[in-house]
């Protein structure tokens, strides 16, 4: 099992790091900016905001991955 986990993390390290950074950024956005009325779909809860940041952080950072031929 250990032989398959470590290569996976090495291969996708940039995307996973971006997802982590995005989740933290989404949480911080909820905490400091947020939505005062509670009617905002993304920023009304810390979970929604963190998941949104996680997804887009992973997508953004994975776009910087160099293509190997």
Beta strands, then each sheet from edge to edge (+ up, - down):
end
